Amino acid sequence: MAVGVAKTPELLPIAGVRVGTACAGIKRTTRDDLVVFELAEGGSMAATFTRNAFCAAPVTVAKEHLGQAPRWLVVNSGNANAGTGARGMEHARASCQAVAALTGGAANQVLPFSTGVIGEYLPLEKIALALPEAVADLSENHWHKAMTAIMTTDTRPKGASRAVDIDGHTVTVTGIAKGSGMIHPNMATMLGYVATDARLPQPLLQQALSRAVELSFNRVTVDGDTSTNDACVLLASGYSSAPAITSADSPHYAAFAAAVEAVCKELAEAIARDGEGATKLMRIQVAKAEDEAEAHQVANTVALSPLVKTAFFASDPNWGRILAAVGRAGCDNLDIERITIDLNGVRIVENGGRAPSYTEEAGVAAMAPEEIVVAIDLGRGDSACEVLTCDFSFDYVKINAEYRT
């Protein structure tokens, strides 16, 4: 179950980045669950990771290897290799060594990633047997295969591409992601892989990715849980004929960063649409806040509320739940008489209470569509923020109650 019509995204190949997949049979034997990415020599990588203190073994190893001129990524779905102690670290390092042995690189040039069940040891033997097939499968045109191979509880693959003109030359950005549940800011249970043929130094690449992640993946919440394995990687091959990007103040950097942000936002919205058991997508838009942090806090509080989310599932215009969430968001000296709240253009709150123009019939009509905009105007500043979320349905409980079975 997901919100909106499923569409197969057009994914543009990235010169200098190859992708290969294979079926290791980690949890299922009916589809590929192992992916290898290869970055051309001389390229660079940037990454962001979960802030969960119980970060998974592959996250720890990936952080260590990020500064070692990495060229390969190895990704498995079906097993998180999290909560696995010293043995988990050994398995993460062993997977890097296995890739290095097949590609001729060094183990510390490989970044490992895992997603799936927490607390179970990685089936290293299955991965080692499947890796030769994944490496043999490496191609610039296999993004669609990888998009499916990284899925866990996702019901839809998620991908996006952008092509931008920089000084008469094309720069391409393509990305894929997985994520459906355990989704919350400071990353989520998501893995994201974005690549570009742009030429720019690693610090600028990291700056572009960090800002894009903050405005996309960190603006989505499904259930308020931040995972142990979250990561997003941006690979840059430098194969485009466009001029090298050398300054964050240049229009070339602005065009490139906008393309990365657009890809990440499209992937983040796809995650919200595919939230576990989701039947509705809600855009919580906060305007006229004192600063961006306040706007995010209010939007996030509303988006996280189980009472708000269940009301949306039932199409019940119980607007008091939204009002209460705004009130407990932690804003200092909030003047409630200046706040307005609208549901899909229907004014529900103004002057500290229910809007005089509001009717139950209008509220029911506003809650009926699959996609709903909750517009909150705090009336006290110039900052704004949008957070994407979905409803809580019966299926959310069922999916997570039966996740290990």
FENLIN-V451343 format. One record per residue. OMEGA is omega in whole degrees, 0 to 359 (NA if undefined). Layout:
omega
OMEGA
OMEGA
This chain:
omega
178
185
178
181
179
179
175
184
173
182
182
177
178
178
179
176
180
183
177
182
176
176
176
180
183
177
178
179
186
178
179
180
181
183
172
173
176
178
180
179
181
177
181
181
171
182
169
186
176
174
177
182
177
182
185
179
180
177
179
181
179
177
180
186
185
181
185
181
184
179
183
170
172
187
172
171
179
180
186
187
179
184
186
172
184
179
178
177
178
181
179
179
180
178
176
179
180
177
181
181
182
187
182
178
176
182
181
172
181
175
180
178
180
176
181
184
178
172
177
182
181
177
189
181
179
180
181
180
184
185
179
178
180
180
179
183
186
181
175
186
186
178
180
178
180
180
179
185
183
183
170
177
176
173
180
170
186
180
180
177
173
172
182
178
175
178
177
179
182
170
185
176
177
180
173
179
169
179
182
177
188
185
179
180
194
187
186
173
182
166
179
180
183
180
180
174
179
176
177
180
184
179
178
176
179
179
180
180
183
180
180
179
181
184
183
183
177
174
179
171
175
187
176
180
177
189
180
192
189
176
172
184
175
180
178
184
184
184
178
177
179
179
177
177
188
184
177
180
185
175
178
178
180
180
179
182
179
179
178
179
180
178
181
179
178
178
180
178
178
177
179
179
184
177
185
179
187
171
181
173
178
174
179
185
179
181
177
172
181
177
184
180
179
179
179
181
180
181
181
180
178
183
183
188
176
180
176
184
178
176
178
177
181
186
181
182
179
189
178
178
177
179
181
180
177
183
181
184
176
178
179
174
180
178
187
180
179
184
170
178
179
173
181
177
179
181
180
183
170
179
174
181
181
180
180
182
186
172
179
180
179
179
178
180
181
182
188
185
176
182
186
175
174
184
182
179
183
175
184
180
184
185
183
178
174
175
179
177
178
181
171
180
175
184
177
179
182
181
184
175
185
188
183
183
NA
